Amino acid sequence: MKLAFGTAVVTALISTSALAADMAMKAPAAATAPAASWTGFYLGLNGGGAWGDFHSTLGLLQNNGSSASGNAALTAAGTTGASPSAFTGGGQFGYNARLAPQFVGGVEIDMDYLGLSTLRQTGPIARLPDPAADFNEHAQVRSMATLRARAGWLPTPQLLVFVTAGLAVADVDYAERIHFAQIPDTSFNQGSASGWKTGPVVGGGLEYAFAPRWTAKVEYLYTKLGSSNFASANTFDPTYTLQHGFDADISSARLGINYRL
């Protein structure tokens, strides 16, 4: 009796083990993260915020007899700064290559609209004993493109930590008009400089592969643009000439999404 009972128990245990093993073999495999490939061409879109540190300068080139104190007051009033900010958006195209199991290198070109702009209008600025002067000044950085090398490290197969550096070119427009309150009331120094200005760009960020061909990134870029300069002769007395200058530092923080082709 005991032998029969023991045989039944052993048989039941063996059957249960076999059933469990069979079910384990038939169970679906656990889901795994998508395999990320960091090699190939890609394109994408980006958007975020930009802010600038604008600097304008004013210097005396030739004097017609105005007082030293009057000229000092004028050049001080014309040497100022501003800090505009704006939303930015654009696109990028690039290429990555897996250089080693944890290292990625590449190159990227992008183009973004900035729309950073300032307008300064002053009331009469005293220049005793010379006539007072007022300023109308406009500075704008409309758009910017960069060509950058990128180097990154993969702490995980999906996450890229990168630094970037290269060359930026921006569409800059600067104009200044100075009116001197004297009679006849036709005394102005004015002019403008516009065009594409270049400068170095550096930055860094994080990029995450959330699907085999898709990545999302966050990055920061800093650019220092070259100077825009022009000289102006006074409309009433052409012997009175001034040198006008403008330069800008541009920062941007943005989110982006890329698709590997």
Secondary structure, DSSP 8 states (H G I E B T S, - for coil): -HHHHHHHHHHHHHHHHHHHHHHHHHS------------EEEEEEEEEEEEEEEEEEEEEEE-SS--HHHHHHHHHHTSEEE--EEEEEEEEEEEEEEEETTEEEEEEEEEEEEEEEEEEE---EEETTEEEEEEEEEEEEEEEEEEEEEEEEEEETTEEEEEEEEEEEEEEEEEEEEEE--SSS-EEEEEEEEEEEEEEEEEEEEEEEEETTEEEEEEEEEEE---EEEEEE-SS-TT-EEEEEEEEEEEEEEEEEEEE-
